[in-house]
Amino acid sequence: MRAAALYGTAGSLVLTALTAAPAGGAQPSLGWAERHGTAVAAERAAAEGIRFGKCTEEQETPGRLQCGTVTVPLDYAHPDGKKIKLTVSRVKATGKDGKRAVPRQGSLVFNPGGPGASGMYFPLIGMVPEWKRIAAAYDLVGYAPRGVGRSAPISCQDPKRLLKAPSQSPTHPSESYKEERIARAKAYARGCLQRSGRGIQHISSLNNARDLDVLRAALGERKLTFMGASYGTYFGALYATLFPSHVRRMVFDSAVNPDPEQIWYQNNLDQSLAFEGRWADFRAWIAKHDKVYGLGDTPEEVLRGYEKARAQLAAEPAGGKVGPEQLQSAFLQAGYYDDYWPHRALALSAYLKGDPKPLIRQAGPHPEGVTEQENSKAVYTAVECNDAPWPRSWRTWDRDNTRLARVAPFETWDNVWMNLPCAYWPLPRRQPLDVHTSPGELPPTLILAAERDAATPYSGALEMHRRLSDSVLVTEQAAGTHGIGAGSNKCVNGYLDAYLLEGRLPVRRAACAPHAEPKPAALSKRARPKSDTKAAPL
């Protein structure tokens, strides 16, 4: 499931053996060995703590950010076996809300999603106005999950391969193109095992949840306060199911549908359908501002302009490096965040009027980030392929997505190519854990969701709300930004602050009006930076 790592300047933080799996996949590893291994690792981590100090020079971070590591077992069934170190970052609670002294409430651990995204820079968000009250009361803690960044990183291919551009992205691929992509998916799956070894089988959501408990212990926290965005909501929900008595407060921002039947094949189908709706929202906004962009005053006219650009780029790539696939990836980001809309619209408008430079800047490959992108894609693939059974027959993928592409062509096939290595994954897959808590088993938790979120469709938030007893769902109506906590919606932020700072929640559900739509803007105006962990590679 494609999800973006969420980073924002004034908004949401923002994205096994070499055998065939048994029919239906292996049962989840929830036996005595893993439970015992987690307890052993947590006890050791509590005793050792985390020696926070200066971050490495390569990280180029402000002085207030401290870094350290926590040791976890590669395989929780063997806690005395091979160990790996997870990198952790922290900014201590400021203790001041304006001139008022604020008591420290402990550590707030954040995960931005992915799978494959790092939260190492999260603690710096405390400098943003929307986060200052929370940063006054909590140590803000980020970390790189197993396999990510410096946390025992994995790889599946030479990162330089990601710089190969331009490339095609047919909306309705031919049989020969499908065969080419099948071959690439098989090679990629083999590459994961060849480059990362058999330990890659332990890159999974269940282990991410277990790591979270070890991190809690290492931080000296009896109970965990956690905020997960996008994919972070899924293993946060696994944590709540596995360790409900260890939870203090949990925020699920843009919730993944945790139904075991959805993980992960069906969730990806639902995501592709949802992106079609968000793409329509974007086109309607462009049409509303036809006087600025000149792309047409109806969504249909805007679509014709986009398809014209695709055709031109297929014949003659912009700058020799932006083809249809690069165009689609850039516009997919606008499906996650509407503050991309003005700049993507301007780039399309300029290109169709003869100026390709804005499009090249926005959609062209960026060599400086290619190693991180390759690592992120590798972790994404390993987690999703290890987590659950996937169809092994190409016929199933072809049938389901051919049908879907008739009504949702924007993202469907690119989503297939992203996930297709899971059809040929050379390691056993697990059965997903049945996320569920009984009344009174788990403290009240907060779920945040935008009704038109495409990356994590709203139905997932409803399912998460149903499965986590005593959870409260706050909905941003008629909005589709992915990751809404501490963003531009003051109503949403009010609920978030009240919960994290005071433990107050509404009864079961609450709704907020949508945040204001973006205004048409010149390209020179600053856009907020984000990274998309699957557009480069859920």
C-alpha positions in Angstrom: 0.0 0.0 0.0 1.5 3.2 -1.1 1.7 5.8 1.6 3.7 9.0 1.9 6.0 10.0 4.6 4.5 13.1 6.1 6.6 16.2 6.7 5.4 19.8 6.8 6.6 23.2 7.8 3.3 24.3 9.2 1.4 21.1 9.1 1.3 17.4 9.6 4.5 15.4 9.9 4.8 14.9 7.5 5.0 8.6 3.2 12.2 -16.5 5.9 13.3 -19.5 3.9 13.7 -19.9 0.1 10.5 -21.9 -0.3 7.0 -21.3 -1.4 4.7 -20.1 1.3 2.1 -22.6 2.5 -1.4 -22.2 1.2 -2.9 -19.2 2.9 0.5 -18.1 4.3 2.1 -18.9 7.7 0.2 -18.1 10.8 1.3 -15.0 12.6 4.3 -15.4 15.0 2.5 -14.7 18.2 3.7 -17.7 20.2 5.6 -17.9 23.5 9.0 -17.4 21.9 8.2 -14.0 20.4 6.4 -12.8 23.5 9.3 -13.9 25.7 11.8 -12.5 23.3 10.1 -9.1 23.3 10.0 -9.1 27.1 13.7 -10.0 27.3 14.7 -7.3 24.9 12.5 -4.7 26.6 14.0 -5.6 30.0 17.6 -5.2 28.6 16.7 -2.0 26.9 15.2 -0.5 30.1 18.5 -1.3 31.9 20.7 0.1 29.2 18.6 3.1 28.2 19.7 5.3 25.3 22.9 7.3 25.4 21.8 10.4 23.6 24.5 12.7 22.2 25.5 14.7 19.2 24.1 13.4 15.9 26.5 12.5 13.1 27.9 15.2 10.9 26.2 13.6 7.9 22.8 14.3 9.5 23.4 18.1 9.6 21.0 18.7 12.4 20.5 21.7 14.8 22.2 21.4 18.2 19.0 20.7 20.2 18.5 17.4 18.3 20.2 14.5 20.0 20.7 11.0 18.6 21.3 7.5 20.0 20.6 3.9 19.4 18.6 1.1 20.9 19.4 -2.6 20.4 16.7 -5.1 19.3 16.8 -8.7 18.3 16.7 -9.4 14.5 14.4 -12.3 15.3 12.3 -12.0 18.5 12.0 -15.8 18.7 15.8 -15.7 19.4 16.5 -12.7 21.6 20.1 -14.0 22.3 20.8 -14.3 18.6 21.8 -11.6 16.1 21.1 -8.0 17.2 20.6 -4.8 15.2 20.6 -1.2 16.3 17.9 1.3 15.6 18.8 5.0 15.4 16.7 7.3 17.6 16.5 11.1 17.8 15.1 13.3 20.5 14.5 17.0 21.4 13.7 17.4 25.0 10.5 19.0 26.2 10.9 22.8 26.4 8.8 23.0 29.5 7.4 26.4 28.5 4.2 27.3 26.7 4.9 31.0 26.1 5.8 32.3 29.5 3.9 29.6 31.3 5.8 26.6 32.8 4.5 23.3 31.6 5.1 19.9 33.4 6.8 17.2 31.3 4.5 14.4 30.4 7.1 12.0 29.0 8.2 11.0 25.5 6.0 11.2 22.4 7.2 8.7 19.8 6.3 9.4 16.2 6.4 7.3 13.0 5.7 8.9 9.7 4.5 5.9 7.7 5.8 4.3 4.6 6.7 1.5 5.1 10.2 2.7 4.7 10.1 6.3 6.0 12.4 7.6 8.7 11.2 9.7 11.6 14.7 10.9 12.5 13.9 14.6 11.8 10.5 14.5 13.5 11.7 16.1 16.7 12.5 19.3 14.9 8.8 19.8 14.3 8.6 21.3 17.7 9.7 24.6 16.2 6.5 24.8 14.2 3.8 26.9 15.8 1.2 24.1 15.6 3.5 21.8 17.6 4.9 24.2 20.3 2.3 23.3 23.0 3.0 19.6 22.5 6.7 20.2 22.4 6.5 22.0 25.7 5.1 18.9 27.4 6.8 16.1 25.6 10.2 15.0 24.6 9.7 14.6 20.9 11.2 11.3 19.8 11.7 10.0 16.2 13.5 6.9 14.9 14.4 5.0 11.8 12.6 1.6 11.9 14.5 -1.6 11.2 15.9 -1.7 7.7 15.6 2.1 7.3 18.5 4.6 7.0 21.2 3.7 9.6 19.0 1.1 11.3 20.5 -2.1 9.7 19.6 -0.8 6.2 18.5 -3.1 3.5 18.7 -2.8 -0.3 17.1 -4.6 -3.3 18.9 -3.0 -6.3 21.6 -0.6 -7.3 20.3 2.8 -6.4 21.6 4.2 -9.7 18.8 2.2 -11.4 16.3 4.7 -10.0 17.9 7.5 -12.0 17.1 5.8 -15.3 14.8 8.3 -17.0 12.7 9.0 -18.9 10.3 6.1 -18.7 6.9 5.1 -19.9 3.7 4.7 -17.8 0.9 3.4 -20.0 -2.6 3.8 -18.6 -3.6 0.7 -20.5 -0.5 -1.4 -20.9 0.1 -3.8 -23.8 0.8 -7.5 -23.2 4.4 -7.0 -24.1 4.8 -4.2 -21.6 3.2 -6.3 -18.9 5.6 -9.1 -19.6 8.5 -6.6 -19.3 7.2 -5.5 -15.9 6.7 -9.1 -14.7 10.3 -9.8 -15.5 11.4 -6.7 -13.7 9.3 -7.6 -10.6 10.9 -11.1 -10.5 14.4 -9.7 -10.7 13.6 -7.1 -8.0 12.3 -9.8 -5.6 15.4 -11.9 -6.2 17.6 -8.8 -5.7 16.2 -8.2 -2.3 17.3 -11.6 -1.1 20.7 -11.4 -2.9 21.6 -7.9 -1.6 20.1 -8.1 1.9 20.3 -11.8 2.8 17.8 -14.0 4.6 17.5 -11.6 7.5 15.2 -9.5 5.3 12.4 -11.9 6.4 12.4 -10.1 9.7 11.5 -6.7 8.2 7.8 -6.8 9.1 5.0 -4.9 10.7 4.8 -7.3 13.7 8.5 -6.7 14.4 8.0 -3.0 14.0 5.4 -3.2 16.7 7.8 -5.2 18.9 10.6 -2.8 18.3 8.3 0.0 19.5 7.9 -1.7 22.9 11.6 -2.1 23.2 12.0 1.6 22.4 9.4 2.5 25.0 11.4 0.6 27.6 14.7 2.1 26.5 13.2 5.6 26.9 12.3 4.8 30.5 8.6 5.0 29.8 6.3 2.6 31.7 3.6 3.3 29.1 3.8 4.5 25.5 2.6 7.7 24.1 2.6 7.3 20.3 1.5 9.1 17.1 1.6 7.2 13.9 0.7 8.5 10.4 -0.4 6.4 7.5 1.4 3.1 7.7 2.4 4.0 11.2 -1.2 3.6 12.2 -1.1 0.0 11.2 1.7 -1.2 13.3 0.5 1.2 16.0 -2.7 -0.8 15.9 -0.7 -4.0 16.1 1.1 -2.6 19.1 -2.3 -1.8 20.7 -3.4 -5.4 20.1 -0.2 -7.0 21.4 0.5 -4.7 24.3 -2.7 -2.9 25.3 -1.6 -2.5 29.0 1.6 -0.7 27.8 -0.4 2.1 26.1 -0.8 5.6 27.6 -2.1 7.5 24.6 -2.1 6.8 20.9 -3.0 8.9 17.9 -3.7 7.3 14.5 -3.4 9.9 11.8 -4.8 8.8 8.4 -5.6 5.2 9.4 -4.8 2.2 7.3 -7.6 -0.4 7.1 -6.4 -3.1 9.5 -8.8 -5.8 8.5 -6.6 -8.9 7.8 -8.5 -9.5 4.6 -7.3 -6.1 3.4 -3.6 -6.5 4.2 -2.1 -5.6 1.7 -3.5 -6.6 -1.7 -7.0 -5.4 -1.3 -5.9 -2.2 0.4 -3.9 -1.4 -2.7 -6.9 -1.9 -4.9 -8.9 0.4 -2.7 -6.1 3.0 -2.8 -6.0 3.0 -6.6 -9.7 3.6 -6.7 -9.5 6.4 -4.1 -6.7 8.2 -6.0 -9.0 8.5 -9.0 -11.4 10.5 -6.9 -8.7 12.7 -5.5 -7.3 13.3 -9.1 -10.8 14.5 -10.0 -10.8 16.9 -7.0 -7.4 18.3 -8.2 -8.7 18.8 -11.8 -11.8 20.5 -10.6 -9.7 22.9 -8.6 -7.5 23.6 -11.7 -10.6 24.3 -13.7 -11.9 26.7 -11.0 -8.7 28.7 -11.6 -8.7 28.6 -15.3 -7.9 32.3 -15.5 -4.6 31.6 -13.7 -3.6 28.3 -15.5 -5.4 28.4 -18.8 -5.9 24.6 -18.7 -9.7 24.7 -19.2 -12.7 25.5 -17.1 -14.0 22.0 -16.7 -12.2 18.9 -15.2 -12.6 17.2 -18.5 -10.7 19.9 -20.3 -7.9 19.7 -17.7 -7.7 16.0 -18.2 -7.4 16.4 -22.0 -4.5 18.8 -21.3 -2.8 16.3 -19.0 -3.2 13.5 -21.5 -1.8 15.7 -24.2 1.3 16.3 -22.0 1.6 12.6 -21.5 1.6 11.9 -25.2 4.1 14.7 -25.9 6.4 13.4 -23.2 6.2 9.9 -24.5 7.3 11.1 -27.9 9.9 13.7 -26.7 10.8 13.7 -23.0 11.3 17.1 -21.3 14.9 17.8 -20.9 15.6 14.3 -21.9 14.6 13.0 -18.5 10.9 13.6 -17.8 8.6 11.1 -19.5 5.1 9.9 -18.7 6.2 8.0 -15.6 7.9 11.0 -14.1 4.9 13.2 -14.9 2.6 10.7 -13.2 4.7 10.4 -10.1 4.8 14.2 -9.7 1.1 14.5 -10.0 0.5 11.5 -7.7 2.1 13.6 -4.9 -0.7 16.1 -5.5 -3.1 13.3 -4.6 -1.5 13.2 -1.2 -1.2 16.9 -0.4 -3.3 19.7 -1.9 -0.6 22.3 -1.1 1.2 20.8 -4.1 -1.7 21.7 -6.4 -0.7 25.3 -7.3 2.8 24.3 -8.3 1.9 21.1 -10.2 -0.8 23.0 -12.1 1.7 25.8 -13.0 4.2 23.3 -14.2 1.6 21.6 -16.5 0.4 24.9 -17.8 3.9 26.1 -18.5 4.8 22.9 -20.3 1.8 23.0 -22.6 2.7 26.6 -23.4 6.2 25.7 -24.4 8.2 26.1 -21.2 9.3 22.7 -19.8 11.6 24.0 -17.0 9.1 24.0 -14.1 8.1 20.5 -15.0 11.7 19.3 -15.2 12.4 20.8 -11.8 9.4 19.2 -10.2 9.4 15.8 -11.9 13.0 15.2 -12.9 15.2 12.7 -11.0 17.2 13.9 -8.1 20.5 12.1 -7.8 21.2 13.4 -4.3 18.3 11.4 -2.8 18.6 8.2 -4.7 20.2 6.1 -2.0 17.5 7.0 0.5 14.8 6.4 -2.1 16.2 2.9 -3.0 16.4 2.0 0.7 12.9 3.2 1.3 11.5 1.2 -1.6 13.3 -1.9 -0.4 11.8 -1.6 3.1 8.4 -0.9 1.7 8.6 -4.1 -0.4 10.0 -6.3 2.4 7.3 -5.2 4.9 4.4 -5.6 2.6 5.6 -8.9 1.0 6.5 -10.4 4.4 3.3 -9.3 6.2 0.6 -11.2 4.3 -0.3 -13.5 1.5 -0.4 -12.1 -2.0 -1.8 -13.6 -5.2 0.9 -15.7 -6.8 -0.9 -15.9 -10.2 -0.4 -13.0 -12.6 -3.8 -13.8 -13.9 -5.4 -12.6 -10.7 -3.5 -9.3 -10.7 -4.2 -8.8 -14.4 -7.9 -9.5 -14.0 -8.5 -7.4 -11.0 -6.5 -4.4 -12.2 -7.7 -4.5 -15.8 -11.3 -4.2 -14.4 -10.2 -1.4 -12.0 -8.3 0.6 -14.6 -11.5 1.0 -16.6 -12.9 3.3 -13.9 -9.7 4.3 -12.1 -6.9 4.6 -14.7 -4.8 7.4 -13.0 -2.9 5.2 -10.5 -4.0 1.6 -11.0 -1.2 0.1 -13.1 1.6 2.1 -11.5 0.4 0.7 -8.2 0.6 -2.8 -9.6 4.2 -2.4 -10.7 5.1 -1.1 -7.3 3.7 -4.1 -5.5 4.2 -6.9 -8.1 7.5 -8.2 -6.5 5.2 -9.6 -3.8 3.8 -12.1 -6.3 7.2 -13.6 -6.7 8.6 -13.0 -3.2 11.0 -15.9 -2.4 10.3 -16.0 1.3 7.2 -17.2 3.3 4.5 -14.8 4.0 2.6 -14.4 7.3 -1.1 -14.2 8.1 -1.9 -10.7 9.4 -2.8 -10.3 13.0 -6.5 -9.7 13.7 -6.4 -6.2 15.2 -9.0 -5.9 17.9 -9.3 -4.7 21.5 -12.2 -5.3 24.0 -13.9 -2.6 26.0 -11.7 -1.4 28.8 -8.7 -3.3 27.5 -7.1 -0.3 25.9 -7.1 3.4 27.1 -9.0 5.8 24.8 -7.2 6.5 21.6 -7.7 9.1 18.9 -8.1 8.5 15.2 -7.8 11.4 12.7 -9.0 11.1 9.1 -9.9 13.2 6.1 -13.0 12.0 4.2 -11.3 12.2 0.7 -7.9 10.9 1.7 -6.7 8.7 -1.2 -3.6 7.1 0.3 -5.6 5.7 3.2 -9.3 5.8 2.2 -11.8 6.9 4.8 -13.2 3.4 5.1 -10.0 2.3 6.8 -10.5 4.9 9.5 -14.0 3.6 10.1 -12.7 0.0 10.3 -9.9 1.0 12.7 -12.5 2.9 14.9 -14.7 -0.3 14.9 -11.9 -2.6 15.9 -10.2 -0.4 18.6 -12.7 -0.3 21.5 -13.0 3.2 23.2 -11.4 4.9 20.2 -12.6 8.3 19.1 -12.8 9.3 15.4 -12.3 12.9 14.3 -13.1 13.5 10.7 -12.1 16.4 8.5 -15.1 16.6 6.2 -14.8 17.1 2.4 -11.0 17.2 2.6 -8.3 14.9 1.2 -4.9 15.8 2.6 -3.0 12.8 3.9 -2.0 13.4 7.4 -4.0 16.1 9.2 -2.7 16.2 12.7 -1.1 19.5 13.7 -1.8 20.8 10.2 -3.8 23.7 8.8 -7.1 22.8 10.4 -7.5 24.5 13.8 -10.5 22.3 14.7 -8.5 19.1 14.2 -5.6 20.6 16.1 -7.8 21.4 19.0 -8.9 17.8 19.4 -5.2 16.6 19.1 -3.9 19.1 21.7 -6.8 18.3 24.1 -6.0 14.6 23.9 -2.3 14.7 24.1 -2.0 17.5 26.7 -5.1 16.8 28.8 -6.4 13.3 27.9 -9.7 14.8 26.8 -11.7 13.3 24.0 -15.2 13.8 22.5 -17.7 11.0 22.7 -17.0 8.4 20.0 -17.0 10.8 17.0 -16.6 14.5 16.0 -16.4 16.3 12.7 -14.4 19.4 11.5 -15.1 21.5 8.5 -12.5 21.3 5.8 -9.4 23.5 5.8 -9.2 26.2 3.2 -8.4 25.1 -0.4 -5.0 26.3 -1.6 -4.8 29.5 -3.5 -3.3 29.7 -7.0 0.4 30.7 -6.5 3.4 31.5 -8.5 6.1 28.8 -8.7 8.5 31.1 -6.8 6.5 30.9 -3.6 7.8 28.3 -1.1 6.2 24.9 -1.2 6.4 22.7 1.9 8.8 19.8 1.5 7.7 16.2 1.8 9.1 12.9 0.7 7.0 10.2 -0.9 8.1 6.8 0.0 6.3 4.9 -2.6 6.2 7.3 -5.5 10.0 6.8 -5.5 9.3 3.3 -4.9 2.4 2.9 1.1 
